[in-house]
Amino acid sequence: MQRAAAAALTVAIAASATGCVSGAAVWKRDSEVSLPLLLGAVAADFAVTSVLAYQVQEITLGASIGTAFAVTAVDFGVGCLFGACRSLRL
């Protein structure tokens, strides 16, 4: 039970601390999000999420990296819906 609570808390913290791509899309609403800003936001998302996921007790490094990939992919998708991917010409 404690492990599930710790995992849920980590996911909640990661969800509130990440969101760099969608945040960049909202922040640069009228102007285009540049490619360096988009890549930096993806890197920041991945780094923050992997560090937070690794803090959960008894989670492996591979599981924290997988969690970081999943959360970053979701944020990238949401950010693209908000217009962050215009610099990629998608």
N, C-alpha and C positions, 0 to 999 in steps of 0.2 A: 504494500500500500504506500509506503514511504517513497519507493522508487517511482511509482506512477505519479505521485504528487510532485516529486522533484522534476520529473520529465514535463509535466503539464506547466509547472512554473517556469521552466526554462523556455518552453515554446512560447509562452505568453510574453516573457521578457524579450525573446528574440523577435517576436512579431512587432513589439512596440519599439525596439531599438533599431530594427532594420527598416527597410522601405526606402532605401536611398534612391533607387531608380524611379519609383513612382513619386518620391519627394522632389527629385530633380525635374520631373515632368510638370508637376504642379507649380514649382517655383519659377520655371522658365516658361510659363503658360503661353505667352504670345510669341516669344522668340523660340528658335529651334535649339534643342539640347545638342551641344556639340559632341562629336565623337569622343574626345578626351574626357569630357565630363561624364558621358555615358559609361565609358570603360572604368573610370574611377569609382563611379557609383556601384557598378557591378562588383568591383574588387572590394570595396568597403562593405557591401552587403555580405559577400562571401566570408570575409575575415571576421566580422562581428558575429555572424551566425555560427561559424565553426568554433570560435572561442567560447561562446555561450553554451553551445551544445556539448563541448568537451568538459564543461564544468559539472555536468550531471554525473553522479556517482555511478561507477561501473559501466560507463559507456566507452566503447572503443574509439580509437582514432578514426577508423574507417566509417563507423556509424556517425560520428560528428561531421565528417567531410560529406557523407551522403546527405545528412540533414541540411548542411549548408548549401549543397547543390540544389536540393529541392526547394528550399525557402527562396534562394536567389532566383531560381527559374520562375517561381510564382510571382515574385516581385517584378521581374523583368517583363513578364506577360502583362501584369497590371499596368506597369509603366508604359508599355507599348500602347495599351488601350488609351492612356492619357496623352499619348503623342510623343513620348520620349524617343521613339525609334525612327523619327523622321530623318535623322542624319544617316541612318542605314539605308534609306530609300525603300523601306518596307511598306 
